[in-house]
Amino acid sequence: MVEEDQASADASGSVVLHVLPTGGGILALSPLPGARGDYRGDLDHLSSFRPAFVISLVSHVELLEAGAKSLGQDIQDKGTRWVHLPIKRGEAPNANIEEDWPRISTQVRKALLGGGRVMINSRDGRGRAGMVALRLMIEAGEAPDEAEERLASVQGAARLEPWQRNWSLRAEREPVPFVRHAKSG
Protein backbone atom coordinates (compact mmCIF):
# COMPACT_ATOMS: atom_id res chain seq x y z
CA MET A 1 0.00 0.00 0.00
CA VAL A 2 2.77 2.45 0.88
CA GLU A 3 4.53 1.74 -2.43
CA GLU A 4 1.28 2.39 -4.33
CA ASP A 5 0.74 5.67 -2.45
CA GLN A 6 4.31 6.73 -3.18
CA ALA A 7 4.02 5.80 -6.85
CA SER A 8 0.77 7.74 -7.28
CA ALA A 9 2.17 10.73 -5.38
CA ASP A 10 5.28 10.67 -7.55
CA ALA A 11 3.20 10.47 -10.73
CA SER A 12 1.05 13.41 -9.61
CA GLY A 13 4.12 15.54 -8.91
CA SER A 14 3.62 15.62 -5.13
CA VAL A 15 6.62 15.29 -2.89
CA VAL A 16 7.10 11.70 -1.74
CA LEU A 17 8.01 11.12 1.90
CA HIS A 18 10.12 8.10 2.76
CA VAL A 19 9.25 7.26 6.36
CA LEU A 20 11.04 5.11 8.91
CA PRO A 21 9.95 4.39 12.48
CA THR A 22 13.00 5.35 14.55
CA GLY A 23 13.68 5.75 18.25
CA GLY A 24 9.99 5.81 19.20
CA GLY A 25 9.02 8.36 16.55
CA ILE A 26 9.11 8.71 12.79
CA LEU A 27 11.89 9.95 10.50
CA ALA A 28 10.83 11.18 7.07
CA LEU A 29 13.19 11.88 4.18
CA SER A 30 12.02 14.29 1.52
CA PRO A 31 13.22 16.41 -1.36
CA LEU A 32 13.63 20.13 -0.77
CA PRO A 33 10.28 21.92 -1.11
CA GLY A 34 10.26 23.71 -4.46
CA ALA A 35 12.90 21.48 -6.06
CA ARG A 36 10.23 20.33 -8.54
CA GLY A 37 8.84 23.83 -9.09
CA ASP A 38 5.91 24.10 -6.64
CA TYR A 39 7.33 25.50 -3.41
CA ARG A 40 3.98 26.41 -1.78
CA GLY A 41 2.33 23.13 -2.76
CA ASP A 42 5.30 21.11 -1.52
CA LEU A 43 5.43 23.08 1.73
CA ASP A 44 1.72 22.53 2.36
CA HIS A 45 2.04 18.81 1.59
CA LEU A 46 5.05 18.40 3.88
CA SER A 47 3.36 20.42 6.64
CA SER A 48 0.47 17.95 6.63
CA PHE A 49 2.98 15.40 7.99
CA ARG A 50 3.12 17.66 11.08
CA PRO A 51 6.82 17.33 11.89
CA ALA A 52 8.13 18.48 15.25
CA PHE A 53 11.52 19.12 13.68
CA VAL A 54 12.82 19.77 10.15
CA ILE A 55 16.50 19.45 9.24
CA SER A 56 17.46 21.01 5.90
CA LEU A 57 20.78 19.89 4.43
CA VAL A 58 20.95 22.12 1.37
CA SER A 59 23.21 25.04 0.55
CA HIS A 60 21.98 28.62 0.41
CA VAL A 61 22.31 28.45 -3.39
CA GLU A 62 20.05 25.37 -3.53
CA LEU A 63 17.44 27.17 -1.42
CA LEU A 64 17.47 30.10 -3.85
CA GLU A 65 17.34 27.85 -6.94
CA ALA A 66 14.27 26.04 -5.55
CA GLY A 67 12.50 29.29 -4.68
CA ALA A 68 12.76 28.27 -1.04
CA LYS A 69 14.75 31.17 0.42
CA SER A 70 12.08 31.64 3.13
CA LEU A 71 11.92 27.93 4.01
CA GLY A 72 13.21 28.32 7.56
CA GLN A 73 10.78 31.09 8.42
CA ASP A 74 7.89 29.34 6.68
CA ILE A 75 8.53 26.14 8.65
CA GLN A 76 8.86 28.01 11.94
CA ASP A 77 5.65 29.94 11.21
CA LYS A 78 3.88 26.56 11.22
CA GLY A 79 5.17 25.87 14.75
CA THR A 80 7.94 23.49 13.71
CA ARG A 81 11.56 23.70 14.84
CA TRP A 82 13.96 24.13 11.93
CA VAL A 83 17.68 23.48 11.70
CA HIS A 84 19.70 24.43 8.64
CA LEU A 85 22.87 22.40 8.17
CA PRO A 86 24.17 23.60 4.80
CA ILE A 87 26.09 20.71 3.29
CA LYS A 88 27.12 21.29 -0.30
CA ARG A 89 26.23 18.51 -2.71
CA GLY A 90 29.12 16.05 -2.95
CA GLU A 91 30.81 17.32 0.23
CA ALA A 92 31.06 16.02 3.76
CA PRO A 93 29.71 17.97 6.74
CA ASN A 94 32.11 20.79 7.58
CA ALA A 95 33.74 21.54 10.96
CA ASN A 96 30.87 23.80 12.08
CA ILE A 97 28.32 21.06 11.47
CA GLU A 98 30.53 18.50 13.19
CA GLU A 99 30.72 20.81 16.21
CA ASP A 100 26.95 21.43 16.30
CA TRP A 101 25.91 17.85 15.56
CA PRO A 102 25.94 16.41 19.13
CA ARG A 103 23.53 19.12 20.34
CA ILE A 104 21.25 18.82 17.31
CA SER A 105 21.26 15.03 17.43
CA THR A 106 20.32 15.06 21.11
CA GLN A 107 17.38 17.40 20.45
CA VAL A 108 16.17 15.34 17.50
CA ARG A 109 16.45 12.03 19.36
CA LYS A 110 14.47 13.50 22.29
CA ALA A 111 11.73 14.50 19.85
CA LEU A 112 11.72 10.99 18.38
CA LEU A 113 11.67 9.35 21.81
CA GLY A 114 8.59 11.39 22.64
CA GLY A 115 6.84 9.98 19.55
CA GLY A 116 7.62 13.02 17.41
CA ARG A 117 8.07 13.26 13.69
CA VAL A 118 11.32 14.52 12.22
CA MET A 119 11.73 15.46 8.58
CA ILE A 120 15.10 15.57 6.85
CA ASN A 121 15.36 17.19 3.45
CA SER A 122 18.08 17.54 0.86
CA ARG A 123 17.84 18.48 -2.81
CA ASP A 124 16.51 15.06 -3.82
CA GLY A 125 15.79 13.57 -0.38
CA ARG A 126 18.35 10.82 -0.84
CA GLY A 127 22.13 11.20 -0.40
CA ARG A 128 22.56 13.86 2.27
CA ALA A 129 19.15 13.10 3.83
CA GLY A 130 19.99 9.38 3.91
CA MET A 131 23.38 10.10 5.46
CA VAL A 132 21.85 12.05 8.36
CA ALA A 133 18.95 9.60 8.76
CA LEU A 134 21.35 6.66 9.02
CA ARG A 135 23.43 8.48 11.61
CA LEU A 136 20.33 9.28 13.69
CA MET A 137 19.07 5.71 13.44
CA ILE A 138 22.37 4.38 14.77
CA GLU A 139 22.58 7.04 17.49
CA ALA A 140 19.04 6.08 18.53
CA GLY A 141 20.31 2.55 19.23
CA GLU A 142 19.87 0.61 15.98
CA ALA A 143 22.51 -1.82 14.82
CA PRO A 144 24.32 -0.19 11.85
CA ASP A 145 23.70 -3.09 9.46
CA GLU A 146 19.98 -3.20 10.26
CA ALA A 147 19.69 0.58 9.99
CA GLU A 148 21.34 0.47 6.55
CA GLU A 149 18.96 -2.27 5.38
CA ARG A 150 15.90 -0.35 6.59
CA LEU A 151 17.11 2.86 4.95
CA ALA A 152 17.74 1.03 1.67
CA SER A 153 14.25 -0.48 1.84
CA VAL A 154 12.63 2.96 1.64
CA GLN A 155 15.14 4.66 -0.63
CA GLY A 156 15.12 2.03 -3.33
CA ALA A 157 18.14 2.04 -5.59
CA ALA A 158 19.74 5.07 -3.93
CA ARG A 159 22.99 4.27 -2.18
CA LEU A 160 25.15 6.43 0.02
CA GLU A 161 28.55 7.47 -1.26
CA PRO A 162 31.40 5.87 0.73
CA TRP A 163 32.23 9.15 2.50
CA GLN A 164 28.53 9.62 3.43
CA ARG A 165 28.33 6.10 4.79
CA ASN A 166 31.57 6.60 6.75
CA TRP A 167 30.22 9.78 8.36
CA SER A 168 27.03 7.95 9.34
CA LEU A 169 28.86 4.94 10.75
CA ARG A 170 31.00 7.16 13.01
CA ALA A 171 27.86 7.55 15.12
CA GLU A 172 28.10 6.63 18.76
CA ARG A 173 25.29 4.20 19.41
CA GLU A 174 23.21 5.13 22.42
CA PRO A 175 21.65 2.48 24.63
CA VAL A 176 18.05 1.90 23.65
CA PRO A 177 15.93 3.61 26.32
CA PHE A 178 13.44 1.53 28.24
CA VAL A 179 10.07 3.25 28.17
CA ARG A 180 7.18 2.08 30.32
CA HIS A 181 3.81 3.18 29.00
CA ALA A 182 0.99 3.93 31.40
CA LYS A 183 -1.69 1.28 31.60
CA SER A 184 -5.19 2.41 30.79
CA GLY A 185 -8.25 1.55 32.84
C-alpha positions as CSV (number, residue, x, y, z in Angstrom):
1,M,0.0,0.0,0.0
2,V,2.8,2.5,0.9
3,E,4.5,1.7,-2.4
4,E,1.3,2.4,-4.3
5,D,0.7,5.7,-2.5
6,Q,4.3,6.7,-3.2
7,A,4.0,5.8,-6.9
8,S,0.8,7.7,-7.3
9,A,2.2,10.7,-5.4
10,D,5.3,10.7,-7.5
11,A,3.2,10.5,-10.7
12,S,1.0,13.4,-9.6
13,G,4.1,15.5,-8.9
14,S,3.6,15.6,-5.1
15,V,6.6,15.3,-2.9
16,V,7.1,11.7,-1.7
17,L,8.0,11.1,1.9
18,H,10.1,8.1,2.8
19,V,9.3,7.3,6.4
20,L,11.0,5.1,8.9
21,P,10.0,4.4,12.5
22,T,13.0,5.4,14.5
23,G,13.7,5.8,18.2
24,G,10.0,5.8,19.2
25,G,9.0,8.4,16.6
26,I,9.1,8.7,12.8
27,L,11.9,10.0,10.5
28,A,10.8,11.2,7.1
29,L,13.2,11.9,4.2
30,S,12.0,14.3,1.5
31,P,13.2,16.4,-1.4
32,L,13.6,20.1,-0.8
33,P,10.3,21.9,-1.1
34,G,10.3,23.7,-4.5
35,A,12.9,21.5,-6.1
36,R,10.2,20.3,-8.5
37,G,8.8,23.8,-9.1
38,D,5.9,24.1,-6.6
39,Y,7.3,25.5,-3.4
40,R,4.0,26.4,-1.8
41,G,2.3,23.1,-2.8
42,D,5.3,21.1,-1.5
43,L,5.4,23.1,1.7
44,D,1.7,22.5,2.4
45,H,2.0,18.8,1.6
46,L,5.0,18.4,3.9
47,S,3.4,20.4,6.6
48,S,0.5,18.0,6.6
49,F,3.0,15.4,8.0
50,R,3.1,17.7,11.1
51,P,6.8,17.3,11.9
52,A,8.1,18.5,15.3
53,F,11.5,19.1,13.7
54,V,12.8,19.8,10.2
55,I,16.5,19.5,9.2
56,S,17.5,21.0,5.9
57,L,20.8,19.9,4.4
58,V,20.9,22.1,1.4
59,S,23.2,25.0,0.6
60,H,22.0,28.6,0.4
61,V,22.3,28.4,-3.4
62,E,20.0,25.4,-3.5
63,L,17.4,27.2,-1.4
64,L,17.5,30.1,-3.9
65,E,17.3,27.8,-6.9
66,A,14.3,26.0,-5.5
67,G,12.5,29.3,-4.7
68,A,12.8,28.3,-1.0
69,K,14.7,31.2,0.4
70,S,12.1,31.6,3.1
71,L,11.9,27.9,4.0
72,G,13.2,28.3,7.6
73,Q,10.8,31.1,8.4
74,D,7.9,29.3,6.7
75,I,8.5,26.1,8.7
76,Q,8.9,28.0,11.9
77,D,5.7,29.9,11.2
78,K,3.9,26.6,11.2
79,G,5.2,25.9,14.7
80,T,7.9,23.5,13.7
81,R,11.6,23.7,14.8
82,W,14.0,24.1,11.9
83,V,17.7,23.5,11.7
84,H,19.7,24.4,8.6
85,L,22.9,22.4,8.2
86,P,24.2,23.6,4.8
87,I,26.1,20.7,3.3
88,K,27.1,21.3,-0.3
89,R,26.2,18.5,-2.7
90,G,29.1,16.1,-3.0
91,E,30.8,17.3,0.2
92,A,31.1,16.0,3.8
93,P,29.7,18.0,6.7
94,N,32.1,20.8,7.6
95,A,33.7,21.5,11.0
96,N,30.9,23.8,12.1
97,I,28.3,21.1,11.5
98,E,30.5,18.5,13.2
99,E,30.7,20.8,16.2
100,D,26.9,21.4,16.3
101,W,25.9,17.8,15.6
102,P,25.9,16.4,19.1
103,R,23.5,19.1,20.3
104,I,21.3,18.8,17.3
105,S,21.3,15.0,17.4
106,T,20.3,15.1,21.1
107,Q,17.4,17.4,20.5
108,V,16.2,15.3,17.5
109,R,16.4,12.0,19.4
110,K,14.5,13.5,22.3
111,A,11.7,14.5,19.9
112,L,11.7,11.0,18.4
113,L,11.7,9.3,21.8
114,G,8.6,11.4,22.6
115,G,6.8,10.0,19.6
116,G,7.6,13.0,17.4
117,R,8.1,13.3,13.7
118,V,11.3,14.5,12.2
119,M,11.7,15.5,8.6
120,I,15.1,15.6,6.8
121,N,15.4,17.2,3.4
122,S,18.1,17.5,0.9
123,R,17.8,18.5,-2.8
124,D,16.5,15.1,-3.8
125,G,15.8,13.6,-0.4
126,R,18.3,10.8,-0.8
127,G,22.1,11.2,-0.4
128,R,22.6,13.9,2.3
129,A,19.2,13.1,3.8
130,G,20.0,9.4,3.9
131,M,23.4,10.1,5.5
132,V,21.8,12.0,8.4
133,A,18.9,9.6,8.8
134,L,21.3,6.7,9.0
135,R,23.4,8.5,11.6
136,L,20.3,9.3,13.7
137,M,19.1,5.7,13.4
138,I,22.4,4.4,14.8
139,E,22.6,7.0,17.5
140,A,19.0,6.1,18.5
141,G,20.3,2.6,19.2
142,E,19.9,0.6,16.0
143,A,22.5,-1.8,14.8
144,P,24.3,-0.2,11.9
145,D,23.7,-3.1,9.5
146,E,20.0,-3.2,10.3
147,A,19.7,0.6,10.0
148,E,21.3,0.5,6.5
149,E,19.0,-2.3,5.4
150,R,15.9,-0.3,6.6
151,L,17.1,2.9,5.0
152,A,17.7,1.0,1.7
153,S,14.3,-0.5,1.8
154,V,12.6,3.0,1.6
155,Q,15.1,4.7,-0.6
156,G,15.1,2.0,-3.3
157,A,18.1,2.0,-5.6
158,A,19.7,5.1,-3.9
159,R,23.0,4.3,-2.2
160,L,25.2,6.4,0.0
161,E,28.5,7.5,-1.3
162,P,31.4,5.9,0.7
163,W,32.2,9.1,2.5
164,Q,28.5,9.6,3.4
165,R,28.3,6.1,4.8
166,N,31.6,6.6,6.7
167,W,30.2,9.8,8.4
168,S,27.0,8.0,9.3
169,L,28.9,4.9,10.7
170,R,31.0,7.2,13.0
171,A,27.9,7.6,15.1
172,E,28.1,6.6,18.8
173,R,25.3,4.2,19.4
174,E,23.2,5.1,22.4
175,P,21.6,2.5,24.6
176,V,18.1,1.9,23.7
177,P,15.9,3.6,26.3
178,F,13.4,1.5,28.2
179,V,10.1,3.2,28.2
180,R,7.2,2.1,30.3
181,H,3.8,3.2,29.0
182,A,1.0,3.9,31.4
183,K,-1.7,1.3,31.6
184,S,-5.2,2.4,30.8
185,G,-8.2,1.6,32.8
